Amino acid sequence: MHSFHEPTLRGDAMILIFDASVPVREMMGQVLVDQGYDVADGEVLSVQLVRHHTPALLIVDLPPHKANETLGVIDAIRRDPAVSATPVIVSATSAKLLTSVDEQLRAHGCRTLEKPFELDGFLACVAQSLALRAREVS
């Protein structure tokens, strides 16, 4: 995995992971690296980092105590022409939280993934998101 200050990234296959939990970020990142993706990760989502890296996919944690802030950043990403088409997977440990913001996430074209998740389900969600992006780009 690559940190934000030392990107050695392969363009379209690069995935950015934002999660406050270091073990979760490392686990997701390692699984994706093992699948051949370039991965960068961080604790705090920002439009500036997304614009800087222009990833193929964002994976974003939705912590209950920062849900409104995270949703605001996702909204800002969707309004930014440089990164608005970037697929976003939103993960959370609370099914109730994901349900409560489902309409807003759907409006932004986000996929959701409840934690804990099975690795096969995680990889399928990543592959589907990247395939959708590939169809939209071509």
C-alpha atoms as a printed R data frame, in Angstrom:
    type eleno elety resid chain resno       x       y       z
1   ATOM     1    CA   MET     A     1   0.000   0.000   0.000
2   ATOM     2    CA   HIS     A     2   1.065   3.531  -0.588
3   ATOM     3    CA   SER     A     3   0.601   6.480   1.678
4   ATOM     4    CA   PHE     A     4  -0.657   9.763   0.315
5   ATOM     5    CA   HIS     A     5   2.768  11.368   0.415
6   ATOM     6    CA   GLU     A     6   4.507   8.677  -1.627
7   ATOM     7    CA   PRO     A     7   2.195   7.661  -4.436
8   ATOM     8    CA   THR     A     8   3.530   5.128  -6.883
9   ATOM     9    CA   LEU     A     9   0.170   4.483  -8.420
10  ATOM    10    CA   ARG     A    10  -1.098   2.811 -11.595
11  ATOM    11    CA   GLY     A    11  -3.753   5.278 -12.702
12  ATOM    12    CA   ASP     A    12  -7.079   3.609 -13.399
13  ATOM    13    CA   ALA     A    13  -6.578   0.681 -11.008
14  ATOM    14    CA   MET     A    14  -5.830   2.866  -7.966
15  ATOM    15    CA   ILE     A    15  -8.247   2.657  -5.065
16  ATOM    16    CA   LEU     A    16  -8.402   5.113  -2.153
17  ATOM    17    CA   ILE     A    17  -9.554   3.772   1.210
18  ATOM    18    CA   PHE     A    18 -10.681   6.136   3.970
19  ATOM    19    CA   ASP     A    19 -11.366   4.504   7.317
20  ATOM    20    CA   ALA     A    20 -10.667   5.690  10.858
21  ATOM    21    CA   SER     A    21  -9.713   2.143  11.876
22  ATOM    22    CA   VAL     A    22  -6.103   1.348  10.999
23  ATOM    23    CA   PRO     A    23  -6.622  -2.454  11.158
24  ATOM    24    CA   VAL     A    24  -9.635  -2.231   8.820
25  ATOM    25    CA   ARG     A    25  -7.775   0.023   6.369
26  ATOM    26    CA   GLU     A    26  -4.778  -2.294   6.394
27  ATOM    27    CA   MET     A    27  -6.918  -5.412   5.922
28  ATOM    28    CA   MET     A    28  -8.898  -3.931   3.020
29  ATOM    29    CA   GLY     A    29  -5.741  -2.522   1.483
30  ATOM    30    CA   GLN     A    30  -3.826  -5.790   1.714
31  ATOM    31    CA   VAL     A    31  -6.689  -7.764   0.205
32  ATOM    32    CA   LEU     A    32  -6.841  -5.318  -2.712
33  ATOM    33    CA   VAL     A    33  -3.058  -5.278  -3.186
34  ATOM    34    CA   ASP     A    34  -3.142  -9.085  -3.271
35  ATOM    35    CA   GLN     A    35  -5.695  -8.754  -6.100
36  ATOM    36    CA   GLY     A    36  -3.322  -6.517  -8.065
37  ATOM    37    CA   TYR     A    37  -4.713  -3.081  -7.265
38  ATOM    38    CA   ASP     A    38  -2.680  -0.068  -6.232
39  ATOM    39    CA   VAL     A    39  -4.044   1.265  -2.979
40  ATOM    40    CA   ALA     A    40  -3.614   4.441  -0.981
41  ATOM    41    CA   ASP     A    41  -5.326   4.955   2.324
42  ATOM    42    CA   GLY     A    42  -6.042   7.581   4.900
43  ATOM    43    CA   GLU     A    43  -8.040   8.336   7.972
44  ATOM    44    CA   VAL     A    44  -9.916  11.448   6.816
45  ATOM    45    CA   LEU     A    45 -11.767  11.837   3.522
46  ATOM    46    CA   SER     A    46 -11.300  15.130   1.687
47  ATOM    47    CA   VAL     A    47 -12.185  16.419  -1.759
48  ATOM    48    CA   GLN     A    48  -8.619  17.703  -2.157
49  ATOM    49    CA   LEU     A    49  -7.092  14.238  -1.711
50  ATOM    50    CA   VAL     A    50  -9.589  12.721  -4.127
51  ATOM    51    CA   ARG     A    51  -8.856  15.436  -6.710
52  ATOM    52    CA   HIS     A    52  -5.111  14.970  -6.236
53  ATOM    53    CA   HIS     A    53  -5.195  11.193  -6.763
54  ATOM    54    CA   THR     A    54  -8.184  10.872  -9.139
55  ATOM    55    CA   PRO     A    55  -8.778   7.271  -8.085
56  ATOM    56    CA   ALA     A    56 -10.721   4.604  -9.928
57  ATOM    57    CA   LEU     A    57 -12.673   3.906  -6.725
58  ATOM    58    CA   LEU     A    58 -13.225   5.331  -3.240
59  ATOM    59    CA   ILE     A    59 -13.989   3.148  -0.248
60  ATOM    60    CA   VAL     A    60 -15.280   5.320   2.585
61  ATOM    61    CA   ASP     A    61 -16.128   4.488   6.183
62  ATOM    62    CA   LEU     A    62 -19.283   6.119   7.550
63  ATOM    63    CA   PRO     A    63 -18.714   6.486  11.292
64  ATOM    64    CA   PRO     A    64 -21.872   7.331  13.263
65  ATOM    65    CA   HIS     A    65 -20.236  10.306  14.993
66  ATOM    66    CA   LYS     A    66 -19.106  11.828  11.669
67  ATOM    67    CA   ALA     A    67 -21.861  10.681   9.317
68  ATOM    68    CA   ASN     A    68 -23.038  14.182   8.358
69  ATOM    69    CA   GLU     A    69 -19.472  15.355   7.743
70  ATOM    70    CA   THR     A    70 -18.679  12.309   5.593
71  ATOM    71    CA   LEU     A    71 -21.916  12.662   3.627
72  ATOM    72    CA   GLY     A    72 -21.086  16.337   3.067
73  ATOM    73    CA   VAL     A    73 -17.721  15.405   1.565
74  ATOM    74    CA   ILE     A    74 -19.347  12.780  -0.666
75  ATOM    75    CA   ASP     A    75 -21.820  15.452  -1.791
76  ATOM    76    CA   ALA     A    76 -18.921  17.827  -2.561
77  ATOM    77    CA   ILE     A    77 -17.169  15.077  -4.553
78  ATOM    78    CA   ARG     A    78 -20.328  14.546  -6.617
79  ATOM    79    CA   ARG     A    79 -20.493  18.290  -7.367
80  ATOM    80    CA   ASP     A    80 -16.826  18.492  -8.445
81  ATOM    81    CA   PRO     A    81 -16.579  17.831 -12.214
82  ATOM    82    CA   ALA     A    82 -12.998  16.550 -11.889
83  ATOM    83    CA   VAL     A    83 -13.998  13.627  -9.639
84  ATOM    84    CA   SER     A    84 -17.804  13.454  -9.742
85  ATOM    85    CA   ALA     A    85 -17.870  10.154 -11.670
86  ATOM    86    CA   THR     A    86 -15.625   8.336  -9.172
87  ATOM    87    CA   PRO     A    87 -17.465   5.273  -7.825
88  ATOM    88    CA   VAL     A    88 -17.898   5.252  -4.048
89  ATOM    89    CA   ILE     A    89 -18.434   2.315  -1.717
90  ATOM    90    CA   VAL     A    90 -19.645   3.407   1.717
91  ATOM    91    CA   SER     A    91 -19.085   0.968   4.556
92  ATOM    92    CA   ALA     A    92 -20.389   1.124   8.108
93  ATOM    93    CA   THR     A    93 -20.707  -1.091  11.136
94  ATOM    94    CA   SER     A    94 -24.304   0.020  11.647
95  ATOM    95    CA   ALA     A    95 -26.994  -1.351   9.351
96  ATOM    96    CA   LYS     A    96 -29.382   1.155  10.929
97  ATOM    97    CA   LEU     A    97 -27.096   4.043   9.923
98  ATOM    98    CA   LEU     A    98 -26.755   2.766   6.346
99  ATOM    99    CA   THR     A    99 -30.536   2.398   6.131
100 ATOM   100    CA   SER     A   100 -31.117   5.905   7.482
101 ATOM   101    CA   VAL     A   101 -28.917   7.473   4.774
102 ATOM   102    CA   ASP     A   102 -29.748   4.998   2.002
103 ATOM   103    CA   GLU     A   103 -31.732   7.505  -0.073
104 ATOM   104    CA   GLN     A   104 -28.926  10.074   0.048
105 ATOM   105    CA   LEU     A   105 -26.285   7.469  -0.831
106 ATOM   106    CA   ARG     A   106 -28.389   6.141  -3.735
107 ATOM   107    CA   ALA     A   107 -28.859   9.695  -5.023
108 ATOM   108    CA   HIS     A   108 -25.060   9.937  -5.160
109 ATOM   109    CA   GLY     A   109 -24.708   6.538  -6.838
110 ATOM   110    CA   CYS     A   110 -22.915   5.008  -3.851
111 ATOM   111    CA   ARG     A   111 -22.838   1.301  -3.094
112 ATOM   112    CA   THR     A   112 -23.035   0.241   0.543
113 ATOM   113    CA   LEU     A   113 -21.244  -2.483   2.440
114 ATOM   114    CA   GLU     A   114 -22.044  -3.394   6.023
115 ATOM   115    CA   LYS     A   115 -19.132  -4.329   8.291
116 ATOM   116    CA   PRO     A   116 -18.139  -6.932   9.115
117 ATOM   117    CA   PHE     A   117 -18.257  -8.287   5.590
118 ATOM   118    CA   GLU     A   118 -17.175 -11.458   3.857
119 ATOM   119    CA   LEU     A   119 -14.071 -10.941   1.708
120 ATOM   120    CA   ASP     A   120 -15.800 -12.420  -1.345
121 ATOM   121    CA   GLY     A   121 -18.619  -9.889  -0.956
122 ATOM   122    CA   PHE     A   122 -16.119  -7.061  -0.544
123 ATOM   123    CA   LEU     A   123 -14.184  -8.066  -3.667
124 ATOM   124    CA   ALA     A   124 -17.407  -8.490  -5.650
125 ATOM   125    CA   CYS     A   125 -18.541  -4.995  -4.628
126 ATOM   126    CA   VAL     A   126 -15.146  -3.562  -5.683
127 ATOM   127    CA   ALA     A   127 -15.217  -5.412  -9.012
128 ATOM   128    CA   GLN     A   128 -18.797  -4.296  -9.759
129 ATOM   129    CA   SER     A   129 -17.955  -0.678  -8.931
130 ATOM   130    CA   LEU     A   130 -14.888  -0.704 -11.158
131 ATOM   131    CA   ALA     A   131 -16.806  -2.409 -13.982
132 ATOM   132    CA   LEU     A   132 -19.511   0.251 -13.783
133 ATOM   133    CA   ARG     A   133 -16.851   2.968 -13.957
134 ATOM   134    CA   ALA     A   134 -15.237   1.281 -16.968
135 ATOM   135    CA   ARG     A   135 -18.582   1.221 -18.803
136 ATOM   136    CA   GLU     A   136 -19.194   4.909 -18.011
137 ATOM   137    CA   VAL     A   137 -15.695   5.961 -19.138
138 ATOM   138    CA   SER     A   138 -15.824   4.067 -22.440
